[in-house]
Amino acid sequence: MKVHRGLSRRMAARAQQGLYRAILSLRTEAECERFFNDLCTPAELEALVDRWAVVIYLKDGLPYRKIHELTGVSVTTIGRVARFLTTGNGGYQVALERLRPL
């Protein structure tokens, strides 16, 4: 997390935790959509959606070039997502497991 000019590290960490709590308080996809549309610029939201699409394609075993053709996401970004999918913090894995069809 970047250091905010007006916030101490402690205050920035509290703000980050507050954001996570706000996200966890949302109950429906419609609420999530409204929240993220308020929170993010269209470009930021598009980047998040693109990364998630890349995760799904990577889990399906598609090659980077094919994912690029399907999404328009750069091969560099696809590689970064792939790296976090395998050696990141496990967030992608948790979401994938919880969304997996029963």
C-alpha positions as CSV (number, residue, x, y, z in Angstrom):
1,M,0.0,0.0,0.0
2,K,1.3,3.4,-0.9
3,V,2.0,5.9,1.9
4,H,-0.7,8.6,1.8
5,R,0.6,12.1,2.3
6,G,-2.0,13.0,4.9
7,L,-2.3,9.7,6.6
8,S,0.1,7.9,9.0
9,R,0.7,4.2,8.2
10,R,-1.7,3.3,11.0
11,M,-4.4,5.5,9.7
12,A,-3.9,4.2,6.1
13,A,-4.1,0.6,7.5
14,R,-7.4,1.5,9.2
15,A,-8.8,3.0,6.0
16,Q,-7.8,-0.2,4.1
17,Q,-9.5,-2.3,6.8
18,G,-12.6,-0.1,6.5
19,L,-12.7,-0.6,2.8
20,Y,-12.6,-4.4,3.2
21,R,-15.3,-4.3,5.8
22,A,-17.5,-2.1,3.5
23,I,-17.0,-4.7,0.7
24,L,-17.9,-7.5,3.1
25,S,-21.1,-5.7,4.1
26,L,-22.5,-5.9,0.5
27,R,-25.1,-8.5,0.1
28,T,-26.0,-8.8,-3.5
29,E,-24.3,-8.5,-6.9
30,A,-26.4,-5.3,-7.5
31,E,-25.1,-3.8,-4.3
32,C,-21.5,-4.7,-5.4
33,E,-22.0,-3.2,-8.8
34,R,-23.3,0.1,-7.4
35,F,-20.5,0.2,-4.8
36,F,-17.7,-0.5,-7.3
37,N,-19.2,1.9,-9.9
38,D,-19.0,4.6,-7.2
39,L,-15.6,3.6,-5.9
40,C,-13.7,3.1,-9.2
41,T,-13.3,5.0,-12.3
42,P,-14.5,3.2,-15.5
43,A,-10.8,2.4,-16.3
44,E,-10.1,1.1,-12.8
45,L,-13.2,-1.1,-12.9
46,E,-12.3,-2.4,-16.4
47,A,-8.8,-3.3,-15.2
48,L,-10.3,-5.3,-12.3
49,V,-12.7,-7.1,-14.5
50,D,-10.0,-7.8,-17.1
51,R,-7.8,-9.4,-14.4
52,W,-10.6,-11.6,-13.1
53,A,-11.4,-12.7,-16.7
54,V,-7.7,-13.6,-17.1
55,V,-7.8,-15.7,-13.9
56,I,-10.7,-17.8,-15.3
57,Y,-8.9,-18.3,-18.6
58,L,-5.7,-19.3,-16.9
59,K,-7.5,-21.8,-14.7
60,D,-9.0,-23.2,-17.9
61,G,-5.5,-23.7,-19.3
62,L,-5.6,-21.2,-22.1
63,P,-2.2,-20.0,-23.5
64,Y,-1.3,-16.3,-22.9
65,R,-1.6,-15.4,-26.5
66,K,-5.1,-16.9,-26.7
67,I,-6.2,-15.0,-23.6
68,H,-4.8,-11.8,-25.1
69,E,-6.8,-12.4,-28.3
70,L,-10.0,-13.0,-26.3
71,T,-9.6,-10.1,-23.8
72,G,-7.2,-7.6,-25.2
73,V,-5.2,-7.7,-22.0
74,S,-1.5,-7.4,-22.5
75,V,0.6,-10.5,-22.3
76,T,2.6,-8.7,-19.5
77,T,-0.5,-8.3,-17.4
78,I,-1.5,-11.9,-18.1
79,G,1.9,-13.0,-16.9
80,R,1.5,-10.9,-13.7
81,V,-1.9,-12.3,-13.0
82,A,-0.5,-15.8,-13.6
83,R,2.3,-15.2,-11.1
84,F,-0.1,-14.0,-8.4
85,L,-2.4,-17.0,-9.2
86,T,0.4,-19.4,-8.4
87,T,2.6,-17.6,-5.9
88,G,0.5,-14.7,-4.6
89,N,-1.4,-14.3,-1.4
90,G,-4.0,-17.0,-2.3
91,G,-6.9,-14.6,-2.8
92,Y,-7.6,-15.7,-6.4
93,Q,-7.6,-19.3,-5.2
94,V,-10.1,-18.7,-2.4
95,A,-12.5,-16.9,-4.7
96,L,-12.2,-19.6,-7.4
97,E,-12.9,-22.4,-4.8
98,R,-15.9,-20.6,-3.4
99,L,-17.3,-19.8,-6.8
100,R,-16.7,-23.3,-8.2
101,P,-19.9,-25.0,-9.3
102,L,-21.0,-27.7,-6.8
